[in-house]
Amino acid sequence: MGIHTIKMPDIGEGIAEVELVAWYVKVGDLVTEDEILADVMTDKATVEIPSPVAGKVLLLGGAVGQVMAVGSDLIQIEVKGSGTPVAKVAPASTPKAAAPTVAPEPAAAKVAALATTAPPPAQCEANAAPATVHARASGDKPIASPAVRRRAWDLGIELQFVPGTGMAGRITQQDLDAYAARAGQATGMVQADQRYAERIAEEAIPVIGLRRKIAQKMQEAKRRIPHFTYVEEIDVTELEALRTRLNAKYGKDRPRLTLLPFLVRAVVLAVREFPQVNARYDDEAAVVTRHQAVHLGMATQTDGGLMVPVMRHAETLDLWACAAELMRLSDAARTGKATREELTGSTITITSLGALGGIVSTPVINHPEVAIVGVNRMVERPMIRHGAVVARQMMNLSSSFDHRVVDGMHGAEFVQLLRGYLECPATLFVE
């Protein structure tokens, strides 16, 4: 027998350390050649580390969330043969976008234990077969039939805290009975309304992987950039009418248009007059680089956290090509298939919360960019036009700028230009 030591690989680009975000094996496991052992992360890309050998896992070199130096011992595997070869492995796959990571078994068990305040179940009777209890992560909606939900309401029991033994974790009437018994209740009678019971459980969630990268990125952006935010109200009635007509005419053969392709086109045109907005600022070198190309970052919410895939050369895309690229990038980000190249190099960013957009927001600039355009909720409101009260589709844009690069007046003029394009959408196509 020999020991094969796998080192933390050099992922390239001058990176000296990476974060260990997931283990797929544990000590004692038997692994096969090319089996994925772990995920490591640098920036916002995750790389899978495969095993070059088959054998038994002897030692894990780090814990999930630990930042490890390139070249340090990642894992030791006992293999057949003699000697103690040392291997430095290159990743078997190209970097992929960060996806929700798999926590090691002990951490998963800890979270599962903390996620419920239900008292420990009573011991099963000697002749009773124990039911399989499906763990429910904190915040997941419990699954139950209307009858079970009504009875739980009558008993004053919150279903969130009831372990489910049915298929896919479904809560049954028997689960309610068992929970009520453990709470010291007689079936059908309530001694204490559990909806108002004292909650003492705590859940410790390590900030690792993508969440750590997001935290570091936001902290760096707010620390280094003096933000100012400018909010303007925009009448998008004509734009919505045009969008509806275009979808009705071309919707069967072309991608469905949302408001975003129109906003992208407006940004492409507006930055030609305000090139200082489509820029990146290297504050250490004191150099602002203005870009003629518009590489547009699109802030996208994923299960793992916020990601910003980049629409390259947005100036070359018409409305439908833009809509198709928006859909492709958002799908790639949400499914964890976006490449490193698709997650870097943006020159200006758009962020939208859709129906949750609220009235005003204060978006954080995607460092080292100098501007971000935020889209708020669209609502129908009464407005006065030509002395009459009429219903109009209104929407706010909340845009933030780096005050070191963009003066307040120029930021306001940039947004006013966007407003002009969106309120008279025909101008988006006239140059």
ABEGO torsion letter per residue (X at the ends): XBBBBBBBBBAEGGBABBBBABBABBBGBBBBBGBBABBBBBEABBBBBBBABBEBBABBABBBGBBBBBGBBABBBBBBEBEBBBBBBBBABBBBBBBBBBBBAAAAAAAAAAABABBBBBBBBAABBBBBBBBBBBGBBBBBBAAAAAAAAAAGBBAAABBBABBGGBBBAAAAAAAAAAAGBBBGBBABBAAABBBABBBBBBBBEAAAAAAAAAAAAAAABBBBBBBBBBBAAAAAAAAAAAAAAAAAABBBBBAAAAAAAAAAAAAAABAAABBBBBAAAGBBBBBABBBBBBBBBBAAEBBBBBBBGAAABBAAAAAAAAAAAAAAAAAGABBAAAABGBABBBBBAEAAAEABBBBBBBOABABBBBBBBBBBBBBBBGGBBBBBBBBBBBBBBBAAABBAAAAAAAAAAAAAAAABAAAAABX
